[in-house]
Amino acid sequence: MDYNTHERIPSAFSPNGDGLNDVFRIEGITYQVIKKFVIYNKFGQIVFSTYNNNNGWDGTQNGKPCDMGTYYYLIKVACRTVAARHIKEILHRSGMQHQG
């Protein structure tokens, strides 16, 4: 059994309600477990956090849409046979700005 699956992490998403790329999530995780998945805004404030493989960020914080722009994320994944590893990248949030 191959435990070295390759996760797919998009570099951008557009939570505008069109059904395409509306949620930023990690795909391709089969045998790994997310130990930490945190998204930060440009000020270093946490806007999303989860420990669940099935959860993703919908571009909101406390139910309100976040601004379009650049966000940073930290993902810690682990496998039963391999030590945990960290992934740090930049995420670009685009799409229509919600008016409310």
Secondary structure, 3 states (H helix, E strand, C coil): CCCCCCCECCCEECCCCCCCCCCECCECCCCCEEEEEEEECCCCCEEEEECCCCCCECCEECCEECCCEEEEEEEEEEECCEEEEEEEEEEEECCCCCCC
